[in-house]
Every structure is written in C-alpha cells, then in structure tokens.
Amino acid sequence: MTMAVKTDIKTSWPWITMLLAVAVVLNPVGLDFLHGAFMSNEQLSRSIARPIVFMIGGVLGVLCMLEFGIRQHLVKKQLAAVSASRDRGPL
C-alpha cells in the first residue's frame, strides 16, 4: 500500500535556498564577515575571513543546486502524473 503525497510544485527555482542565502549574508555577522574578507585594511583579517566566506558560499551553492535538482525531479514527476491521468480519461 503506497501513500500518495500531494505535491503542488509550480517552479523549479530554488527559492528556499536563496532566502537562506540572503538571510545569511544580510545579517550583521554576515556583513561583518564580508567586510572583513574583502574590504578590511588588515591582511590578517582578510586572510582569515576570505576562506570562511568562500566555504559558506560553496555550501550555499551546493544547497542551491541540490534544491534545484530535487525541485526539477518533482516537477517532472508531477507533469508525468498529470499526463498519465489525462491519458486514462474519466473513470
């Protein structure tokens, strides 16, 4: 017995990860890391903060691609289910 979960995915755009990325970057700690990584006058501050910023950006990029792939799969699955139900006709 399988349980059907109704998914109504309209787009494959990874909006959840994008909102997470905006929240990470636009909070005071995120802005301080960005300033320390790219606009600081101290070489030590730039050397410490820049790899951290690049790693966080890489993790957010991987999460974005993962969410896009999952959403793409769900959209294709939903379209296949809709076309299969249309092919069967009314019961």
N, C-alpha and C positions, 0 to 999 in steps of 0.2 A: 504494500500500500504506500503510495507516494503522496506527499503533501505538497500541494501547489501553493507557491507564494506569489501573490500578485505584485509584479514589479511594473511600475509605470515610468520608465526611463525615457525622457524626452531628448536628451542630448548626451554626447559622449565627452563633453568638455569637463575637465577635472576641476570643478568649481570648489569643492570642499578643500582640496589641497591648496588652491590659490588663496582661499580665505585664510587658511592656516599660515601660509607664507606671508601674507600681508600682516597678520597678527604678530608673527614672529619679528618681522622687520620694523614695523611701526610702533612698537612699544619702546619705552625709554632704554631698556637694556639692549635691545636690538640696534637702536640708533646709536648708542654709545659704542657698541662693537663695530658698527660700520665706520663711525668716525675714527675710532682707534686703528682700524685696519687700513684705511685709505687716506685720511686727512690729518693724521697726527704728526706733530713735529718731531716726535721721538722715534728713532729707529727701532728700539726695543719694543715699544708698544705696537708698531706696525708688524714687526716680526712675530709677535705672539698672537695678535688678533687676526691677521690675514689668513693663516691656515684654518683657524676656527671658523671664520666666515665662509671660506671655500668649502669646508666639510659640511657645514649646515646647508649651504646652497646645494651641494651634491646630494645630500639626503633628501632635501625638498624636491629636487629634480627627479630623483628615483621614485619618490612617492607620487609625484605628478604623473610620471609615465605609467606607473603601476595602476593608479586610479583610472587613467585614460584607457588602458588595456582592459580592465575589468568592465568599465562602462561600455566600451566598444563591443565586448563579448555579450553583455546583457542586451544592448540594443539589437544586435544581430539575432540573438535568441528570441527576443520579443517580436521582431519582424517575421521570423520564421514561424512562430506560433500563430501570428495573425494571418499569414498567408495560408497556413495549413488549415486553419478554421474556416477560411473563405473557400478553400477548395472542397471541403466536405459539404458545404451548403447547409441549409436549415435542417434541423432534426425533426 
